[in-house]
Amino acid sequence: MSDNSFTGRSEATKADVSAIQVDDPILEMRDASVTFDMDRGESRVLDQVNLDVQRNEILGVVGESGSGKSMFASALLDAVVDPGTLSGDITYHPDPDRSVDVLDLSPEQLRELRWEEISMVFQGAQSSFNPTTTIRDHFEETIEAHNYDMAQGMAHARELLEDLYLEPDRVLDAYPHELSGGMQQRALIALSLVLEPNVLVMDEPTAALDLLMQRSILSLLNDLQEKYDLTVVFITHDLPLVAGLADRLAVMYAFEFAEVGPADEIIRNPTHPYTRSLLKAVPNLDTPLQEMQPIEGMAPDPVDVPEGCSYHPRCPLADDVCRASNPAYHAVDDSDDHVAACFHWEQASDVLSLTTDGETEHAEIVGKQSADPVVSLTDVDVHFEQEADGGLLSIFDDPDLVHAVDDVSLDVYENDVVALVGESGCGKTTLGKTSIAAQRPTGGSVTYREQDVWDAKDGVGDVETPFEAIRRSLQMVHQDPGGSLNPNRKVQASLEAPLKHWNTGMDAEDRKERVFSMLEYVGMSPPEDYAGRYPHQLSGGEQQRVALIRALLMNPDLILADEAVSALDVSLRVEVMDLMLELQDVFDTSYLFISHNLSNARYFAGNAGGRIGVMYLGEIVEIGPAEEIIANPKHPYTKVLKWSTADLEVDQDVEEPPISSIDIPDPVDPPSGCRFHTRCPEAREACARQQPSLDEHASDDEHRVACFREYDQSHEYWESEPIDDGESTDLFADGSDAAEIESDD
């Protein structure tokens, strides 16, 4: 075991040592560095990091992408991939009286350590499973490889799957692709725990999931940690996600920890300027829209980290001392366990104020929408045939019908923003593609400025607007900008391609000037530098800017932004959404914004005076002005989505989800009546028989909801019996119950 001297930073003090040490460490990291030799120099992706992990704690490690979080996780298990070099000391304590030097273990000892003592859960469950073998095979192979008793191991596997609200027989006999993303991730967590490790390291384990599934898994993880006495290291770029779960938070910036301390102190009294800026940049449901601000600048290149404090190029408090010297950890308010690596930690709260306590007046933002719609959807259905997956004989069966979108009507106006939110698989993207004529509906109609889109495509009737002109006016920005850009084309070539196709009158010099002016407008300067790069040479935010420029070069009337910011760091989302709204003013375009994140939808639609539409199993169940939907959600499903949206509150309990089932029903066989009744805590027998209308009984033309709880007392809902699905959390604790509705009438 290494000694306890703290040599990772210059000017180390006694406060440094006491702050990173804990009473009963299960893991100790001292002076850990990871480097890669590159053609342009040494890339240091972990820089002399020192940290202790307390036994049985949940440690949240947060920071922007590229800050070194995943490398920190790999270093804990001595799992840094070649040609990376890991140096320093990492000590594992299976119990308080034993120490294991992780970096001195043989390959066989490392294999045992990584499953039996310290296990890891990665971000993409799909890539962690072998697609050709069942989930049962994965468990049995793991148990057998470590010489564990098979009967006992599989009994424990069943117990873990049940703990994670999964049906063991169904999941064990399934192939990975037969499970939803949430089911795959829970099965992977169970697999990682089957050998009963002491430590579970989770690297962005919920990043690919929608918020309801994320919050549900956090609730289950909290239960597992208590039941099995686990130590959990939870790595994420999403600070609100882990705020209410973690005991301690470690904020990482530029490959080292900038601030470490108890979660409640980090959230309520952050002292490092980066932590404060990170909190201020996080979209949430409570902060007034005008108070959310992006972090200026970019994180440093690991080959060229600035001298002195690595944050000084982005910090409003930076001075000559910051630029010359690397700050030591300072104990915050003489605390034993809260430290910040900043010379000016005492002044940070004065210069970088956070949201004020108490009630803050929310400014009303009025939109600039036109009176007539640009795109209108009327009673739109989109159904897909899904081939049966039952072997050779299934080729004689009729294909299943997937109800992706059912009976949806929606108008999108000029300069409008409509944000569609809901779980994965609810039909958001399908509805969006149908709106921009990228998907033909199986029922209903889609019109662009009163021209039926598919009549124009098929040449039916009197076509006033050609289909080519319609498609040019309806553009799309994808979730993964890197995947939507040709990796073999430089930025300039990718951006000039649509101009060559649609603006044949422009010569090469005109195209170049147009591209360069757009790059400069979105902050990619000097433009000639960015124009000559390939997509892989751009950051995620820069790639998304290029994708946005490409769509806007067509001067479109409507852009489908399909999860356009979900792949970006939390700190970048506000910046990119601000840019999109700024460009809306310049180009007079509208957005159909798809998101599973209610906070992002609120920020984007709210700042444009737009609307939020809530989708569930192919239907819009609630729609209205953004701030009204957030402040006064009426549909039980909207309330569940609001519950699932983590806020920056450490006192919130990570309770069980207020729904009857974590998993969404199969769209091949959607429930009868109200489709949400199988999960709704307020469902009654009438909900299973009848389908509520979005328009019927609507008291407000702007805010509409499809729920029988909004109907008057004469409806049979109020006299029918509740559907008993066990205990559920009361979503209507605000008093909007039957008695109150009756008194209003």
N, C-alpha and C positions, 0 to 999 in steps of 0.2 A: 504493500500500500504506500502511496506517495505521502510526503509530509504535507502539512496544512499551510505552508507559506503561500501567499497570494502574490504571484509575480506576473499576472496577466496584463496589468496596466502599470504605467509609470506612477510614481508618487503614491503607492499603495499605503493605506493606513490601517490601524487596528479596526476601524469601522468596516473596512472591506472584508476582513477575515470573519468577523462576527456575523456580518450580514449574509454571507453566502453559506455559512455553516448552519446546520439544523441539529436538533437534539438527537434524532435517531435516523440518520441517513441510510437509505437503501441503495442509493447510487451517489457517487462523488465524481465530479469531473474537475480536473486541474490542468490548466494551461493547454487545453485541447485545441489543436489547429489542424485544418485539412487544407492541403494545397494540391494544385494541379499544374504541371508544367505545360505551358502553351507557347505557340510561336511568338506571340506578342508579349510574353512575360509570365511571371508566376501568378496564378489565380488563387487567392487565399479566400476560401469560402467558409471557413470557420477560423476565427482569429483569437487564439489564446483565451478560450472561454473557461470560466470557473463557475460551477454551480453544484449545489447539493439538491437531491430529491428526497423529501421526507417520506418515511415509511407510511403507507396507507393514506397518502394525500392524493388529491387531484391537482396536478400542476398544469396550468394552461400556458402554452408558449405561443405568442402572437407576434405578428409583424407582416410586412408586405411580402409579396412574392419576390424571391431572390435575396431575402435577408439572411438566409442560412438556417432556417428552421428545420427543413428536411435533412440537411447535413448534420445538424445537431442530433437528430433522431438516429441517423445511421451510425454516428460516432458512438452513441450509447451502447450499441450492439456490436461495435467493431465491424460494421457492414459497409464501410466506404468502398465503392467500386473502383477497380483499377481504371486509370493509372493514378488515382488519388492517393495521397499519403497522409496518414493520420499520426499525429504525434501528441505527446502529453501523457496524462495518467487518467484512467477510468477504473474506479473500484466499485465492485458490487458486494453488498453485504446481505447474504441470504438470511442471516439473523444478526442481532447486534454484536455477537461475539466472533463472527467469522467474516473474513475478507477475501475477495477474489480479484486478482489483477486481470481485468478483461483483456487487455492488450498482450498478455503473456500466455493466453490459452492456445492449445493445439487446435487444429481444424475440427477434430472430433469433439473436443470439449466445447468449442464454440457452437457446434450444431446442437449440443444438449442445452447450452445456455439459452440459445435463441428461441427454443420452443418450451422447454421445461421450466425455465426461470424467468426469462424476459421474452414476451411475445409481441408481435407487431401487427397492426392492422393498417393496410395501405388505403389510398383514396379510391381507386377503381376496383371494386369487388369483381367485376367481370374479367378484368385482366389477371386477377389473382387465382381464378379457378381454371382448371383444365376443362375446356368446353366439351371434350369427348367422354368424360366420366361423370357419374352422378355425384351428388353431394355426399351420399353415403360412402362412396369410394374414397373421397377426400378424407373423411373422418377415419375410416379404417386404415388407410395408408399411413396417416400421421400416427395413429395409435400403435400400429405394428412397427413402424420405423424406430420408435423410441422404446420398444419392448414393454409396453404397458399391457395390462390385462384387457383383452378385447371386450369381454362382457361388461366389465366395470367402466371401461372407457366409453362404450356406446350408450350405456345407461346414463353416464354423465352428459354425453352429447344430447340425449333426449331432454334431460333436465334443463340444459342451457337453452335449447331451442324453445322449450315451453316458457322459460323465463323471458325470452325475447318475443313472446306472443306469436310463435310459429307452430304449425301443426307438424310434429316430428315425422310422421309417416309420409306425409305429402312432400315435405321438403327433402327428406333423405332420399326419396325415390326419384326426385326431379333432377334434370340436367340444369346447369346454371342459366341457360337462356330461357328456361321455362319459368323462371322466377322474376318478379319485378325488381327494380333497382334497390328498393328498400328491403325486400326479402333477401336479396343477395348480400347486402351489407350486413344484415343481422346474422345470416348464416356464417359469414366470414368472421364476425365477432365471436360466435359460438365456437368455430373451428380454432380460433386463436386461444381460446380458454380451455379447450378440452383436456390439455395436459396439466391444468391447474397451475399456471405460472404465478409468480408473485407480482410481476410488473407487466402492465399492458401499455405499450407505446402506440399511439394512434396518430397517424400522419394524414391530416385532412380527411378523416374517415367519412364525413357527411357532405363534402363539398359538391358532389355530383347529384345530391338529392334535393327535393323541394323542401320548403321550410317546415311543413307539417311533419314530414318524415324525419327531418333533422331533429326537431324538438322532441318527437316521440322517442327517437333513439337515445337522445340525451337523458330522457326520463328513465329509460331502461338501463342505461349505463350507470346512472346514479344508484339504482337498485342493485345491480350486479356488484358494484364496488363495495357496497355495504355488506352484501351477502357473502362474498368470497374474500373479503379483506384485501382487496386489490390496491396496488399503487398505480395510478394512471397518469401518463404524460400525454396531454391532449394538444396536438399542434394544429393551429388554424390561422387563417388570415382574417377571420371574422370575429372581432372582439366581442360584440354583443352575444354571439352564440355561446361563448364559454364563460361569460361574466357571472352568470348565476350558478354555474356548475363547479368552477374551480375554487380550491382553497387558496392557492397562490397564483399569481400571474407573473410571467417573465416576458418582458417586451424586447423583441430583438430588432436591431437595426444594424445594417452593414456588418453582419457576420459576428456580432457580439451583443451582449445584453445591455440595453440602455437603462432599464429600470426593472427592479424585482421587488416584489412585496406581496402582502396579503391582498386578495382580490378586492375586498371592500375598500382598502386604502388606495389601491391603484385606480379604481373607478371614481372614488369620491375626492381623492386628493392626489392626482397625478402631478409629478413635479418635473419630469423631463419634458422639454418642449415637444419632442417627437410624440410622446404618449398623449399629451394634451391635443396636439394637432390631429392625431389619429382619431381620438374620441370626437373631435369636432367635425371630422370628415365623414363620419359614419351615418348613412341615411337611417332614420328611425321614425317612429310614429308620433313621438311626443314633442321633439324640438321644432320650434317654428321654422318654416321652410327657409326664411332669409338668414337664419343663423348657421346653417350647414355650409361649410366651406371646404374646398379641396386643399390638399397639401401642395404647396408650390414646389416646383422642381422635381427631380428624379433621384431614385436611389443610386448609390455609386456603383461603378464597375468594379468587380472583384480584382481586376488587374491594376486598377488605378484608384485605390481608395484615397480620399483626401488626407493630407497631413493634419495633425491635430485631432480635434473632435470630428469624427466622420460625418456628423450631421450639420456642421457649420454652414455648408453652402445653401441649405434650405431653412436655416434657423433665424428667426427675427431677433434673437438675443445675441447672436454671434459677434465677437469682437476679436482683437488681435491675439488675445490669450487663447481663445478657442481655436484660432487658425494655426497656432504654433504648438500647442500642447494637448496631449490626450488626457482628458480628465479622469481622475480616480473616482471610485464610488464614494458618495457622500451619504451618511446616515440622515434620513429625512426626519426632522423634528426629534432628533436623538432616539429614533426608533431602533430596536434591535434587529428588525427583519425587513425594513423598507429602505432601499437604497436607490440612488439615481446617479448615473455617470454624467454629471453636468456641473460646470462651474457656477451657473446662474440658477440653480434649482429653486432658490428662495424667491427669485423675481418672476419665475415662469407664470405663476397664477395671475400676476398683475398685467403682464403683457399679453398673455393668451388666455383670456377669460372663456369659460365654458358657459353652457346654457344656465341662465339664472334660475334659482329655486322659485317655487310657487307658480301661480298662474301667469302665463305670458300671453299677451294678446296676439292672436294669429291674424296677420294681415290678409284681407280678402283679395284674391287675385282674379281679375275679370279676364276671360278669354276673348279672342278676336275672331271667333268662329263666324262663318257666313250663315245666311238664312237658308240657303239651299245646299243639299248634300252633294259631295263629290262622288261618293260611293254609297250605294244603298243595297243592303241584303234584306230580302223578304222571304220569310218562311223557308230558310235554307236548310237542306239536309245534305250531309255527306256520309255515305255508307260505303265501307270497303268489304270486299269478299276476302275472307281469310281461310286458306286451305286447311283442312283438318290434318292434324299431326298424329295419326294413329297407325302408321306403318303402311305396308303395301295395300292392304284391303281398304284403307281410307280413301283411296283414289276414286272409289265408287260412291262415297258419301257426298252430300251437298255441302258446299263450303259454308262456313259460318259467316254471319254478317256483323261487321263491327260498326256500331253506331257512334261514329266519331263526332258528328254534329247533328243535332236534331232541332228542327223548327226554330231557327234563330233569325231574328230580325234586328238589323242594326244600321244606323245612318252615321257616316263619317263626313264632317263638313270641312270647308276650307279653313286652314290654320287651326285645325282641331288636333287634340290629343286624346286618344282612347286607350287606356291601359287595361289589358285583359290579364287577370290573375287567376290562379287555381293550381291544383296539384298536377304533377306529370301525368299525362294520359287523359286529361279532362277535355281535350279538343282545342286548346288555345291556338296551337300552331296550324292545325288544319283549317280552323276558321280564318286565321290570318292569311294563309295562302289562297283560300277561296276568295277573300276580299280583294286580292291583287291579281286575280285571274290566273294564278299559278295552279289552281286545283279546280276542276269542274265539279259543280255540285250535282248530287243525284236527285235533288228536288229543290223547288223554289227558284228564285231569280237573283242575279247580281247585276246591277246597273252602274255604269260610269257616266255621270252627267246625263242621266235619263236614257242612255243607250244601253240596251241589254248586251252584256259583254259576250255571252256565248252565241247570241244571234249574230253579232259582228264576226265572231270567229268562224261560224258556219255559213255566213252569207245568207242568213234568213231574213226576209222582210226588207224594209227600207233602212239600210245601214248608213247612218250619218257620220259616225266616227269609226274609222277602220280599226281593226283589232291591233295592228302594229302600233298605232298611236296610243291606244289604251295601255298596252303593255309597257310602252315607253314612259307613260305617266304614272305607272304603279311599280315601284321598285322595292328592293328588299336588302336589309343588312342582317347577316347571319350571326348566330351566337359565337361561332368560332371564326374570327376574322382570318386567322392563319390558314384554316382549311378552305376558305372561300377565295383566297388569292393564289394565283398560279405560282408555285414555288420556283419555277424556272424563268419567270419574267421579273424584270426589275419594276420598281414602283411606277416609273414613268410609262413604261410599255403597258402595264395593267390599266393605268388611268387613261391613256390615249386610245385604248381599244374601243370603248363605247363611243368616243367622239368620232373615230374613223367610220364607225358603222352608221351612226345617226346624223352626224354633221359633216356630210361629204364636201361641203363648201369650204371647210376649214383646211388651210394648208398646214404643213408640219410646224412652222414657226408659231402659228396661231394656237395650235394644240399645245405646244410646249409652254407658251405663255399662259394659257388657261390653267394648265396643270400646276405650274409653278406658283401662280397666284393663289390657287386653292390650298396648296401645301402650306404656303406662308400664312394664309388666313387662319388655318387650324393650328398654328403654332409649330409647324415642322420647318424650322429655319436653321440654316440656309436651305432653301428648297432644292437647289442643285445637288446637295449632299444626299438628302433623303430620296430624291428621284432616282439616284443611281444605286440604291440599295435593293437587295432581295428581301422578301418577306421575313425570312429567318433572322435577318439582321435588324429587325425592328422589335421593340417591346410590344406587349399585348395592347397597351393603350394606343401606340402608334399604328399598329396594324388595324385597329378599329377605326382610327381616323381615316386611314386610306380607304377602307371599305365604305365609310360614310361619304367621302369625297366621290367615290366611283358612282354611288347611287345619286348624289346631288348633281353630278355633271349632266344628267338627263333632264334637269329641271322638273322633277316629278311633282305630281299633285299629292301623292300619298306614298309614304315609305313604311313598309312593314319592318319593324325593328324587333326581331325574334330573339329574345334573351340577349340583347345587344351589349349589356354591361355585366351579365352574370358571371362571365369568365374573368372579369377584371378584379383587381384588388379592391377592397372596400374603399380605400383612400382614393382610388381612381374613378370610382363610379360617379360621384358628384361632379367631378371635372368633366367627364365625357358627356353626362346628361346636360350639364350647363352648355357645353359646346353644341349639342344637338338642338337645344332650344334657341340658342343664338342664331344658328343657321336657319332655323324655322322662320325667324323674323326676316332674314335676308332673302330667302327663296320662296316664302309664302307656301310652304309645304305643310302637310299634315302627317301625323304619326299614328300608326296602330302599334302600340308598344306591348309586346308579350313578355310577361315576367311571372315567376313563381314567388317573387319577393314583394310583399305588400309595401315595404318601406320604399323600395325603388319606384314602385308604381305611384305611390303617394307623392314622392318628390317630383317625378317627371310630369305627371298629369296635373298635380297641384300647382306647379309653377307656371303652367300654361292655361290655368282655368279650365282644365279638361275634365274627363270622366274616368271612373274606374268601373269596369265590368267584371263581375265575378262569375267564373264558369265552373260547372260541376257536371261531369259525365255528359258532355256534349251540349249542355244547355246554359244559357245565361240566367242565373238565379237572382242576381241583384245588380243594378247599375245606377249610377248617380254621380253628382259632383265629387271630386276626389276627397276633399276635406270633410264632406258630409258623410261619405262612406266610412271614413276612418273614425270620425267623432260619434256617428250614430249608426253603426251597422245593425241591420234588422234581420237578415237571414241567419239562421243558426250556423250555416257553413261559413259565412263571412266572419262571424264571431270566432269560429274555430281558427280560421286563417289569422285573425288578429291575435289570438292566443299564441299561435305558433310563431309569431314574429317577435323574436327576442329583442328586448330593450336593454339599455345600459343600467340595469338594476340588479345589484348583488343580493338584495333581500328576497327576490322572487324565488319561490320554491320551484324546483324542477319536478312538478307534479305530473301525474298521468294525464294523457290527453283527454279532453272533455268530449270524447266521441266513443261510440260503441265498438268501433273496429279501426285499427290503424290503417289497414289496406283498403284501397279503393275497389269497388266491385268491378267485375269483368264487363267491358263495354259490349261484348258479344251478347250478353244476357242481362241488360240493365234492369234494376228493380222496377216493379210496377208502381204506379202512382207517383208520388214525389220520389225522385231517385235518391235523395239523401236520407230517406226515412230509415234505411238499414243501419245508419251510423249516427243518426240525430238523437241527442239526449232529450229532445222535446217531442219526439214522434208519437203520434196516436194512430189508432186503427184507421181513421179516415185517410191518413197520409199514404197508407199502403194501397188504398183503393182509388183515390182521385189524384189528379195532377194539378197543382196550383198554377195559376196563370201569372205571367209577369205584368200584364196590363190590367187584368180584372181587379176591381176594388182598389186600384191605385189612387191614393189621396194626393199624391204629389207627381206632377208630370215629369219632373226631373229625376226624382229618386224613386225607383220602382223595384219591387221585390216579389219573388214568386214563393210565397210562404203563407200557409193557412193562418198563422198567428197574426197576420196583418188583416185578415178578414173579420167582419163584424161577428157579434155573438150569435147571430142566427145560423151561422155555418155549422155543419154537423161536427166539425173538428172539436169544438169546445165541449160537446157532449159525449164524444167517443172515448174509449178507454186508452190509457197510455200503452205503448208497446214496451213490454218489459224485457230489456236487454241487460239487466243488472244495474249496478250503481253507475251514475254519470255525474259529471260536474255541472252545476247549474250555470248555464251561460247567461241567464236572464236575472242575475243578482241585482241588476240596476233597477229592478221593480217593474219591468215591462211585462207583467203577467196578465192573466185573463181578467182579474178583478180590476186592474187599472185600465185596461182597454175598455171594459164595460163602463167604467165611470166616465171615460172620455166620450162615450157615445151618449 
